[in-house]
Amino acid sequence: MAATLARYRSGKPSGGKLLVGAWCTLILGVGVAAGWLLVMGDVRLEERRGYSAGVTVALPPLPPAPEAETESPPAVAAVTPELPVESPPAPPETKAPPETKAPPVAPVRAHPPVETETMAALPAPVPMVLKPAPDPGLVEESQKGPLPAIGKDGREPWRVYARPFDHKDTRPRIAIAINWLGLSGAATETAIQQLPGGVTLAFAPYAENLARWVELARAAGHEVLLNLPMEPLNYPANDPGPQTLLTSLSPARNLDRLEWTLSRGTGYVGVTNYMGSRFTTSEAALKPVLQALKGRGLLFLDSRSSSRSLVSEVAAELGLPWVENNRFLDNQASRVAIDKELAALETMARVQGHAIGIGFPYPVTLERLAAWIPTLERKGFVLVPVSAVAAEKMVR
């Protein structure tokens, strides 16, 4: 080693001197490279940060949430009516479904879009002027309130308060009654103002401001009935209300409840049973009630909540003006089902000369009636009030 250094100091090249020079050059090169990387690496990092700053990756948009499959709101009503009613029973020729109590608010059903003209597109019906009500000569004052009575001159409320009809018209007659009105203001006002006056309107006795509703209905030309709650087969699981006529009550108590219902308003032509699949099959319970209605000059529309109803036999025996329902229009509250029932009603009217259908103020029911009623005249039918069918039966 000493010899190598000596030769290096003397300036004489040697292999060792060359080796040391190579190592120095290598070390110097590595240092320069490291310095360059240190400086330029920071620059490139800052450049990369500059390139990426504020850049947002574009993601594909989320698919839209599916819309609820609900019916386009028909023009006849903005809200669903509150209907504490049993499912309407089937007509006599079919097996009646079990009576079930509906919730306070009618269920909302999905329906296809309206494909026919709606009630809003129909011209406003021209109201027919009915005789003023109450007629002082047809009222009996009681502790419960005014009760209908036969006048001293023999006039009967069911004839005096009836919507006028030309009985010379020989076309097949169709009568429509809308049940259980007065509990929903929107549905009741729609039925009164938008349905033709030939449609008969039946009001629940529990409705607030019932007298006012009856007055408005008559002002629009509608004939009026009261719903009379009667005991169903599955009572008390299905309870039509505190004033229900029951087979377990004495005739006196049932008549007391009848008078309560009749005192709720004036200007109506009669009553129609609401439920009653048990009560109308009991002659002992039914006969005193129908006899009282006969004594007050009223008619009775048997809704036929039971195919075993005895109303026709008892009413014929008493001479009570009565009619019976032929079809419930909205056992299934869908457009297709209601249209099918209306077609069946037409067939029945052609066969027997008249037919009566009962519906409830579901929006879809009112909509289908509004589309169907204007077609009756060109088909050869005439829309009549319930009293017109009762009068026809009384003549026979």
C-alpha beads as a LAMMPS data file, in Angstrom:
LAMMPS data file: protein, C-alpha beads

396 atoms
395 bonds

1 atom types
1 bond types

-500.0 500.0 xlo xhi
-500.0 500.0 ylo yhi
-500.0 500.0 zlo zhi

Masses

1 110.0

Atoms # bond

1 1 1 0.000 0.000 0.000
2 1 1 2.841 2.390 0.945
3 1 1 4.534 1.623 -2.334
4 1 1 1.370 2.390 -4.213
5 1 1 1.012 5.772 -2.516
6 1 1 4.636 6.553 -3.213
7 1 1 4.167 5.849 -6.861
8 1 1 1.009 7.977 -6.883
9 1 1 2.850 10.942 -5.295
10 1 1 5.681 10.573 -7.736
11 1 1 3.187 11.053 -10.602
12 1 1 3.816 7.754 -12.103
13 1 1 0.673 6.036 -13.250
14 1 1 -0.120 2.727 -11.831
15 1 1 -3.036 0.348 -11.647
16 1 1 -3.875 1.334 -8.031
17 1 1 -3.927 5.048 -8.882
18 1 1 -6.320 4.384 -11.667
19 1 1 -8.581 2.401 -9.327
20 1 1 -8.720 5.210 -6.763
21 1 1 -9.606 7.680 -9.511
22 1 1 -12.407 5.469 -10.703
23 1 1 -13.855 5.238 -7.189
24 1 1 -13.750 8.999 -6.756
25 1 1 -15.424 9.550 -10.090
26 1 1 -18.154 7.021 -9.199
27 1 1 -18.793 8.632 -5.821
28 1 1 -19.002 12.090 -7.398
29 1 1 -21.431 10.857 -10.051
30 1 1 -23.699 9.236 -7.514
31 1 1 -23.815 12.439 -5.467
32 1 1 -24.676 14.563 -8.480
33 1 1 -27.426 12.159 -9.528
34 1 1 -28.866 12.070 -6.032
35 1 1 -28.951 15.853 -5.873
36 1 1 -30.671 16.090 -9.259
37 1 1 -33.297 13.528 -8.248
38 1 1 -33.883 15.323 -4.974
39 1 1 -34.564 18.624 -6.711
40 1 1 -36.362 17.392 -9.797
41 1 1 -38.326 14.762 -7.839
42 1 1 -39.941 17.511 -5.773
43 1 1 -40.752 19.440 -8.925
44 1 1 -42.392 16.439 -10.587
45 1 1 -44.358 15.651 -7.419
46 1 1 -45.654 19.226 -7.307
47 1 1 -46.505 19.005 -10.991
48 1 1 -48.446 15.799 -10.426
49 1 1 -50.259 17.405 -7.535
50 1 1 -51.071 20.359 -9.752
51 1 1 -52.455 18.097 -12.422
52 1 1 -54.700 16.213 -10.016
53 1 1 -55.895 19.169 -7.931
54 1 1 -59.632 19.838 -8.365
55 1 1 -60.229 16.930 -10.740
56 1 1 -63.555 15.089 -10.127
57 1 1 -64.137 11.643 -11.530
58 1 1 -67.439 11.524 -13.431
59 1 1 -69.570 8.652 -12.144
60 1 1 -72.598 7.285 -14.063
61 1 1 -75.881 8.749 -12.714
62 1 1 -77.990 6.664 -10.385
63 1 1 -81.095 5.140 -12.014
64 1 1 -84.269 7.061 -11.137
65 1 1 -86.420 5.634 -8.379
66 1 1 -89.465 3.825 -9.789
67 1 1 -92.696 5.795 -9.477
68 1 1 -95.454 4.427 -7.301
69 1 1 -97.962 2.416 -9.298
70 1 1 -100.981 4.474 -8.442
71 1 1 -103.974 5.473 -10.460
72 1 1 -104.132 8.824 -12.145
73 1 1 -106.474 10.749 -9.839
74 1 1 -109.912 10.806 -11.438
75 1 1 -111.592 14.126 -11.890
76 1 1 -114.506 13.195 -9.703
77 1 1 -112.838 13.394 -6.308
78 1 1 -109.646 14.580 -4.749
79 1 1 -109.628 12.334 -1.714
80 1 1 -110.797 8.922 -0.845
81 1 1 -114.048 8.972 1.051
82 1 1 -114.280 7.664 4.536
83 1 1 -116.478 4.618 4.336
84 1 1 -117.080 2.555 7.481
85 1 1 -119.020 0.004 5.492
86 1 1 -119.141 -3.705 4.953
87 1 1 -118.135 -5.087 1.589
88 1 1 -121.254 -4.778 -0.586
89 1 1 -122.982 -8.173 -0.781
90 1 1 -123.399 -10.042 -4.022
91 1 1 -126.670 -10.034 -5.980
92 1 1 -129.231 -12.803 -5.345
93 1 1 -128.088 -15.068 -8.152
94 1 1 -124.574 -15.352 -6.743
95 1 1 -123.304 -16.499 -3.420
96 1 1 -123.055 -13.531 -1.090
97 1 1 -119.545 -12.927 0.242
98 1 1 -119.080 -12.793 3.994
99 1 1 -119.730 -9.388 5.466
100 1 1 -116.574 -7.701 6.585
101 1 1 -116.151 -4.329 8.162
102 1 1 -114.154 -1.915 6.107
103 1 1 -111.665 0.483 7.736
104 1 1 -112.722 4.071 8.434
105 1 1 -111.018 5.153 5.227
106 1 1 -111.678 3.362 2.019
107 1 1 -108.545 1.555 0.757
108 1 1 -106.683 3.171 -2.076
109 1 1 -106.597 0.894 -5.088
110 1 1 -104.346 1.092 -8.085
111 1 1 -106.082 1.374 -11.427
112 1 1 -104.930 1.815 -15.002
113 1 1 -104.971 5.319 -16.443
114 1 1 -108.323 6.729 -17.409
115 1 1 -108.980 5.823 -21.003
116 1 1 -112.450 7.326 -21.354
117 1 1 -113.870 10.759 -20.772
118 1 1 -113.918 11.714 -17.141
119 1 1 -116.481 13.513 -15.091
120 1 1 -114.686 16.824 -15.512
121 1 1 -115.282 16.634 -19.267
122 1 1 -119.031 16.149 -18.911
123 1 1 -121.394 19.100 -19.145
124 1 1 -122.891 20.137 -15.834
125 1 1 -126.267 18.436 -15.370
126 1 1 -129.332 20.641 -15.376
127 1 1 -130.999 20.310 -11.962
128 1 1 -134.674 19.484 -11.799
129 1 1 -136.655 21.505 -9.306
130 1 1 -138.193 19.278 -6.639
131 1 1 -141.051 20.211 -4.369
132 1 1 -139.952 22.146 -1.275
133 1 1 -139.085 20.131 1.807
134 1 1 -140.153 19.776 4.448
135 1 1 -143.820 19.977 3.613
136 1 1 -145.471 21.098 6.899
137 1 1 -148.389 18.745 6.255
138 1 1 -146.041 15.744 6.108
139 1 1 -144.164 16.287 9.358
140 1 1 -144.833 14.911 12.825
141 1 1 -142.954 16.700 15.580
142 1 1 -141.453 14.408 18.211
143 1 1 -138.956 14.563 21.057
144 1 1 -136.346 13.096 18.712
145 1 1 -137.057 15.619 15.966
146 1 1 -139.273 15.864 12.868
147 1 1 -140.642 12.545 11.618
148 1 1 -142.241 11.857 8.239
149 1 1 -146.005 11.365 8.315
150 1 1 -148.869 10.808 5.924
151 1 1 -150.778 14.041 5.453
152 1 1 -154.364 14.470 6.554
153 1 1 -155.243 14.663 2.879
154 1 1 -153.678 11.234 2.271
155 1 1 -150.455 12.513 0.656
156 1 1 -147.462 10.269 1.265
157 1 1 -143.870 11.512 1.593
158 1 1 -142.521 8.935 -0.858
159 1 1 -144.711 10.385 -3.601
160 1 1 -144.494 14.062 -2.651
161 1 1 -140.689 14.141 -2.296
162 1 1 -140.048 11.926 -5.348
163 1 1 -138.177 13.211 -8.360
164 1 1 -140.748 13.680 -11.156
165 1 1 -140.753 11.110 -13.932
166 1 1 -142.904 10.679 -17.032
167 1 1 -144.441 7.257 -16.535
168 1 1 -145.556 7.235 -20.168
169 1 1 -141.917 6.596 -21.084
170 1 1 -141.845 2.900 -22.018
171 1 1 -138.086 2.501 -22.350
172 1 1 -136.356 0.024 -20.019
173 1 1 -135.682 1.819 -16.729
174 1 1 -132.417 1.818 -14.820
175 1 1 -132.118 3.277 -11.321
176 1 1 -128.815 3.905 -9.546
177 1 1 -128.456 4.541 -5.805
178 1 1 -125.231 5.702 -4.161
179 1 1 -125.051 4.483 -0.559
180 1 1 -123.601 5.772 2.700
181 1 1 -123.076 9.399 1.771
182 1 1 -122.479 12.267 4.183
183 1 1 -119.444 10.860 5.999
184 1 1 -116.938 12.319 3.528
185 1 1 -117.558 15.888 2.509
186 1 1 -115.520 15.607 -0.703
187 1 1 -117.193 12.415 -1.912
188 1 1 -120.665 13.659 -0.974
189 1 1 -120.240 16.986 -2.720
190 1 1 -118.906 15.229 -5.812
191 1 1 -121.884 12.882 -5.957
192 1 1 -124.344 15.746 -5.485
193 1 1 -122.838 18.171 -7.957
194 1 1 -121.395 15.941 -10.668
195 1 1 -123.763 12.959 -10.980
196 1 1 -127.000 13.535 -12.923
197 1 1 -130.077 14.302 -10.834
198 1 1 -131.613 10.996 -11.911
199 1 1 -129.186 9.197 -9.584
200 1 1 -130.716 8.561 -6.152
201 1 1 -128.525 9.434 -3.166
202 1 1 -128.712 7.573 0.161
203 1 1 -127.255 9.175 3.293
204 1 1 -125.806 7.601 6.425
205 1 1 -127.812 8.602 9.522
206 1 1 -124.563 9.265 11.412
207 1 1 -123.477 12.012 9.003
208 1 1 -122.927 15.459 10.461
209 1 1 -125.136 18.198 9.034
210 1 1 -127.328 15.537 7.457
211 1 1 -130.259 17.915 6.966
212 1 1 -127.987 20.277 5.044
213 1 1 -126.678 17.469 2.813
214 1 1 -130.219 16.380 2.004
215 1 1 -131.146 19.952 1.184
216 1 1 -128.184 20.310 -1.188
217 1 1 -128.928 16.973 -2.847
218 1 1 -132.543 17.911 -3.489
219 1 1 -131.519 21.334 -4.764
220 1 1 -129.396 19.531 -7.389
221 1 1 -132.407 17.419 -8.384
222 1 1 -131.532 14.182 -6.590
223 1 1 -134.109 12.005 -4.925
224 1 1 -132.979 11.075 -1.418
225 1 1 -133.028 7.963 0.771
226 1 1 -131.736 7.334 4.289
227 1 1 -129.573 4.332 5.101
228 1 1 -131.102 2.214 7.871
229 1 1 -128.407 0.206 9.724
230 1 1 -129.456 -3.409 10.291
231 1 1 -127.775 -6.376 11.932
232 1 1 -125.360 -8.359 9.723
233 1 1 -124.610 -12.042 10.155
234 1 1 -121.269 -11.457 11.849
235 1 1 -122.488 -8.856 14.341
236 1 1 -120.929 -7.604 16.642
237 1 1 -117.613 -8.261 14.887
238 1 1 -119.085 -6.109 12.130
239 1 1 -121.031 -3.316 13.823
240 1 1 -123.065 -0.858 11.679
241 1 1 -123.238 1.643 14.540
242 1 1 -125.012 2.451 17.800
243 1 1 -128.487 2.757 16.232
244 1 1 -128.417 -0.604 14.454
245 1 1 -131.656 -2.579 14.400
246 1 1 -130.993 -5.955 16.027
247 1 1 -132.870 -9.244 16.092
248 1 1 -132.044 -9.497 19.805
249 1 1 -133.935 -6.277 20.646
250 1 1 -137.632 -5.973 21.306
251 1 1 -139.832 -4.475 18.565
252 1 1 -140.296 -1.370 20.739
253 1 1 -136.560 -0.754 20.999
254 1 1 -136.036 -1.326 17.286
255 1 1 -138.821 1.127 16.507
256 1 1 -137.198 3.642 18.821
257 1 1 -133.960 3.307 16.842
258 1 1 -135.900 3.559 13.590
259 1 1 -137.418 6.855 14.726
260 1 1 -133.990 8.167 15.646
261 1 1 -132.824 7.514 12.076
262 1 1 -135.950 8.998 10.506
263 1 1 -135.652 12.152 12.634
264 1 1 -132.238 12.989 11.234
265 1 1 -133.642 14.880 8.251
266 1 1 -136.637 15.535 6.046
267 1 1 -137.408 15.429 2.351
268 1 1 -136.452 11.797 1.701
269 1 1 -138.689 9.231 -0.011
270 1 1 -137.756 6.226 2.092
271 1 1 -134.974 4.084 3.493
272 1 1 -132.623 1.354 2.344
273 1 1 -131.010 -1.194 4.633
274 1 1 -127.324 -0.840 5.312
275 1 1 -125.971 -4.348 5.957
276 1 1 -128.815 -6.397 7.467
277 1 1 -128.005 -9.883 6.193
278 1 1 -129.375 -11.286 9.482
279 1 1 -132.120 -8.781 10.249
280 1 1 -133.814 -9.013 6.846
281 1 1 -134.112 -12.795 7.193
282 1 1 -136.030 -12.575 10.501
283 1 1 -139.738 -11.978 9.905
284 1 1 -140.365 -11.334 13.598
285 1 1 -137.809 -8.516 13.671
286 1 1 -138.478 -7.179 10.169
287 1 1 -142.264 -6.962 10.083
288 1 1 -142.781 -4.264 12.786
289 1 1 -140.179 -2.057 11.093
290 1 1 -141.713 -2.338 7.630
291 1 1 -145.148 -1.764 9.111
292 1 1 -143.929 1.461 10.724
293 1 1 -142.476 2.615 7.389
294 1 1 -145.793 1.875 5.704
295 1 1 -147.580 3.977 8.351
296 1 1 -145.300 6.928 7.617
297 1 1 -145.761 6.829 3.873
298 1 1 -142.204 5.776 2.987
299 1 1 -140.793 3.257 0.516
300 1 1 -138.168 0.608 1.200
301 1 1 -135.233 -0.310 -1.029
302 1 1 -134.027 -3.789 -0.120
303 1 1 -130.297 -3.859 -0.769
304 1 1 -130.456 -7.667 -0.827
305 1 1 -127.536 -8.098 1.530
306 1 1 -128.851 -11.643 1.856
307 1 1 -130.344 -13.790 -0.864
308 1 1 -132.738 -15.103 1.832
309 1 1 -134.196 -11.662 2.519
310 1 1 -137.914 -11.685 3.428
311 1 1 -138.546 -8.059 2.507
312 1 1 -140.475 -8.887 -0.667
313 1 1 -142.894 -11.242 1.120
314 1 1 -143.482 -8.999 4.155
315 1 1 -143.727 -5.804 2.103
316 1 1 -146.257 -7.374 -0.265
317 1 1 -148.341 -8.494 2.717
318 1 1 -148.319 -5.002 4.237
319 1 1 -148.810 -3.097 0.991
320 1 1 -145.531 -1.253 1.509
321 1 1 -144.001 0.295 -1.624
322 1 1 -140.701 -1.488 -2.089
323 1 1 -138.026 -2.249 -4.636
324 1 1 -134.969 -4.438 -4.531
325 1 1 -131.384 -4.088 -5.593
326 1 1 -130.369 -6.182 -8.585
327 1 1 -126.621 -5.566 -8.768
328 1 1 -123.955 -4.229 -6.445
329 1 1 -121.750 -2.217 -8.768
330 1 1 -118.498 -2.204 -6.827
331 1 1 -118.054 -5.459 -4.958
332 1 1 -114.721 -5.179 -6.736
333 1 1 -113.856 -1.496 -6.983
334 1 1 -112.038 -1.632 -10.300
335 1 1 -112.952 -0.175 -13.661
336 1 1 -113.212 -3.530 -15.390
337 1 1 -115.411 -5.064 -12.684
338 1 1 -117.700 -2.030 -12.431
339 1 1 -118.146 -1.831 -16.209
340 1 1 -119.074 -5.511 -16.200
341 1 1 -121.748 -4.935 -13.550
342 1 1 -123.160 -1.978 -15.481
343 1 1 -123.410 -4.121 -18.606
344 1 1 -125.215 -6.815 -16.594
345 1 1 -127.591 -4.139 -15.315
346 1 1 -128.453 -3.193 -18.894
347 1 1 -129.195 -6.812 -19.770
348 1 1 -131.451 -7.206 -16.736
349 1 1 -133.330 -4.000 -17.561
350 1 1 -134.055 -5.259 -21.078
351 1 1 -135.353 -8.556 -19.754
352 1 1 -137.586 -7.370 -16.896
353 1 1 -138.220 -3.764 -17.903
354 1 1 -136.257 -2.216 -15.033
355 1 1 -133.124 -2.767 -12.959
356 1 1 -131.589 -1.170 -9.876
357 1 1 -127.903 -0.948 -9.033
358 1 1 -126.306 0.169 -5.774
359 1 1 -122.808 1.585 -5.471
360 1 1 -120.661 3.329 -2.897
361 1 1 -118.931 6.706 -3.336
362 1 1 -115.546 5.299 -4.280
363 1 1 -113.804 7.610 -6.754
364 1 1 -113.647 4.853 -9.369
365 1 1 -117.379 4.136 -8.979
366 1 1 -118.327 7.761 -9.508
367 1 1 -115.953 7.979 -12.460
368 1 1 -117.398 4.940 -14.222
369 1 1 -120.962 6.107 -13.644
370 1 1 -120.087 9.496 -15.087
371 1 1 -118.746 7.843 -18.237
372 1 1 -121.580 5.294 -18.518
373 1 1 -124.736 7.318 -17.803
374 1 1 -124.452 9.531 -20.920
375 1 1 -124.524 6.350 -23.070
376 1 1 -127.907 5.134 -21.790
377 1 1 -130.135 7.213 -24.035
378 1 1 -128.553 6.089 -27.287
379 1 1 -128.759 2.491 -26.050
380 1 1 -132.510 2.855 -25.517
381 1 1 -132.584 3.104 -21.709
382 1 1 -133.847 5.807 -19.385
383 1 1 -132.258 6.711 -16.047
384 1 1 -134.948 6.937 -13.364
385 1 1 -135.116 7.625 -9.613
386 1 1 -135.801 4.694 -7.299
387 1 1 -139.349 5.924 -6.654
388 1 1 -140.201 5.492 -10.349
389 1 1 -139.515 1.757 -10.111
390 1 1 -141.524 1.540 -6.872
391 1 1 -144.447 3.326 -8.496
392 1 1 -144.321 0.927 -11.429
393 1 1 -144.446 -2.047 -9.080
394 1 1 -147.395 -0.569 -7.185
395 1 1 -149.410 -0.282 -10.398
396 1 1 -148.889 -3.968 -11.255

Bonds

1 1 1 2
2 1 2 3
3 1 3 4
4 1 4 5
5 1 5 6
6 1 6 7
7 1 7 8
8 1 8 9
9 1 9 10
10 1 10 11
11 1 11 12
12 1 12 13
13 1 13 14
14 1 14 15
15 1 15 16
16 1 16 17
17 1 17 18
18 1 18 19
19 1 19 20
20 1 20 21
21 1 21 22
22 1 22 23
23 1 23 24
24 1 24 25
25 1 25 26
26 1 26 27
27 1 27 28
28 1 28 29
29 1 29 30
30 1 30 31
31 1 31 32
32 1 32 33
33 1 33 34
34 1 34 35
35 1 35 36
36 1 36 37
37 1 37 38
38 1 38 39
39 1 39 40
40 1 40 41
41 1 41 42
42 1 42 43
43 1 43 44
44 1 44 45
45 1 45 46
46 1 46 47
47 1 47 48
48 1 48 49
49 1 49 50
50 1 50 51
51 1 51 52
52 1 52 53
53 1 53 54
54 1 54 55
55 1 55 56
56 1 56 57
57 1 57 58
58 1 58 59
59 1 59 60
60 1 60 61
61 1 61 62
62 1 62 63
63 1 63 64
64 1 64 65
65 1 65 66
66 1 66 67
67 1 67 68
68 1 68 69
69 1 69 70
70 1 70 71
71 1 71 72
72 1 72 73
73 1 73 74
74 1 74 75
75 1 75 76
76 1 76 77
77 1 77 78
78 1 78 79
79 1 79 80
80 1 80 81
81 1 81 82
82 1 82 83
83 1 83 84
84 1 84 85
85 1 85 86
86 1 86 87
87 1 87 88
88 1 88 89
89 1 89 90
90 1 90 91
91 1 91 92
92 1 92 93
93 1 93 94
94 1 94 95
95 1 95 96
96 1 96 97
97 1 97 98
98 1 98 99
99 1 99 100
100 1 100 101
101 1 101 102
102 1 102 103
103 1 103 104
104 1 104 105
105 1 105 106
106 1 106 107
107 1 107 108
108 1 108 109
109 1 109 110
110 1 110 111
111 1 111 112
112 1 112 113
113 1 113 114
114 1 114 115
115 1 115 116
116 1 116 117
117 1 117 118
118 1 118 119
119 1 119 120
120 1 120 121
121 1 121 122
122 1 122 123
123 1 123 124
124 1 124 125
125 1 125 126
126 1 126 127
127 1 127 128
128 1 128 129
129 1 129 130
130 1 130 131
131 1 131 132
132 1 132 133
133 1 133 134
134 1 134 135
135 1 135 136
136 1 136 137
137 1 137 138
138 1 138 139
139 1 139 140
140 1 140 141
141 1 141 142
142 1 142 143
143 1 143 144
144 1 144 145
145 1 145 146
146 1 146 147
147 1 147 148
148 1 148 149
149 1 149 150
150 1 150 151
151 1 151 152
152 1 152 153
153 1 153 154
154 1 154 155
155 1 155 156
156 1 156 157
157 1 157 158
158 1 158 159
159 1 159 160
160 1 160 161
161 1 161 162
162 1 162 163
163 1 163 164
164 1 164 165
165 1 165 166
166 1 166 167
167 1 167 168
168 1 168 169
169 1 169 170
170 1 170 171
171 1 171 172
172 1 172 173
173 1 173 174
174 1 174 175
175 1 175 176
176 1 176 177
177 1 177 178
178 1 178 179
179 1 179 180
180 1 180 181
181 1 181 182
182 1 182 183
183 1 183 184
184 1 184 185
185 1 185 186
186 1 186 187
187 1 187 188
188 1 188 189
189 1 189 190
190 1 190 191
191 1 191 192
192 1 192 193
193 1 193 194
194 1 194 195
195 1 195 196
196 1 196 197
197 1 197 198
198 1 198 199
199 1 199 200
200 1 200 201
201 1 201 202
202 1 202 203
203 1 203 204
204 1 204 205
205 1 205 206
206 1 206 207
207 1 207 208
208 1 208 209
209 1 209 210
210 1 210 211
211 1 211 212
212 1 212 213
213 1 213 214
214 1 214 215
215 1 215 216
216 1 216 217
217 1 217 218
218 1 218 219
219 1 219 220
220 1 220 221
221 1 221 222
222 1 222 223
223 1 223 224
224 1 224 225
225 1 225 226
226 1 226 227
227 1 227 228
228 1 228 229
229 1 229 230
230 1 230 231
231 1 231 232
232 1 232 233
233 1 233 234
234 1 234 235
235 1 235 236
236 1 236 237
237 1 237 238
238 1 238 239
239 1 239 240
240 1 240 241
241 1 241 242
242 1 242 243
243 1 243 244
244 1 244 245
245 1 245 246
246 1 246 247
247 1 247 248
248 1 248 249
249 1 249 250
250 1 250 251
251 1 251 252
252 1 252 253
253 1 253 254
254 1 254 255
255 1 255 256
256 1 256 257
257 1 257 258
258 1 258 259
259 1 259 260
260 1 260 261
261 1 261 262
262 1 262 263
263 1 263 264
264 1 264 265
265 1 265 266
266 1 266 267
267 1 267 268
268 1 268 269
269 1 269 270
270 1 270 271
271 1 271 272
272 1 272 273
273 1 273 274
274 1 274 275
275 1 275 276
276 1 276 277
277 1 277 278
278 1 278 279
279 1 279 280
280 1 280 281
281 1 281 282
282 1 282 283
283 1 283 284
284 1 284 285
285 1 285 286
286 1 286 287
287 1 287 288
288 1 288 289
289 1 289 290
290 1 290 291
291 1 291 292
292 1 292 293
293 1 293 294
294 1 294 295
295 1 295 296
296 1 296 297
297 1 297 298
298 1 298 299
299 1 299 300
300 1 300 301
301 1 301 302
302 1 302 303
303 1 303 304
304 1 304 305
305 1 305 306
306 1 306 307
307 1 307 308
308 1 308 309
309 1 309 310
310 1 310 311
311 1 311 312
312 1 312 313
313 1 313 314
314 1 314 315
315 1 315 316
316 1 316 317
317 1 317 318
318 1 318 319
319 1 319 320
320 1 320 321
321 1 321 322
322 1 322 323
323 1 323 324
324 1 324 325
325 1 325 326
326 1 326 327
327 1 327 328
328 1 328 329
329 1 329 330
330 1 330 331
331 1 331 332
332 1 332 333
333 1 333 334
334 1 334 335
335 1 335 336
336 1 336 337
337 1 337 338
338 1 338 339
339 1 339 340
340 1 340 341
341 1 341 342
342 1 342 343
343 1 343 344
344 1 344 345
345 1 345 346
346 1 346 347
347 1 347 348
348 1 348 349
349 1 349 350
350 1 350 351
351 1 351 352
352 1 352 353
353 1 353 354
354 1 354 355
355 1 355 356
356 1 356 357
357 1 357 358
358 1 358 359
359 1 359 360
360 1 360 361
361 1 361 362
362 1 362 363
363 1 363 364
364 1 364 365
365 1 365 366
366 1 366 367
367 1 367 368
368 1 368 369
369 1 369 370
370 1 370 371
371 1 371 372
372 1 372 373
373 1 373 374
374 1 374 375
375 1 375 376
376 1 376 377
377 1 377 378
378 1 378 379
379 1 379 380
380 1 380 381
381 1 381 382
382 1 382 383
383 1 383 384
384 1 384 385
385 1 385 386
386 1 386 387
387 1 387 388
388 1 388 389
389 1 389 390
390 1 390 391
391 1 391 392
392 1 392 393
393 1 393 394
394 1 394 395
395 1 395 396
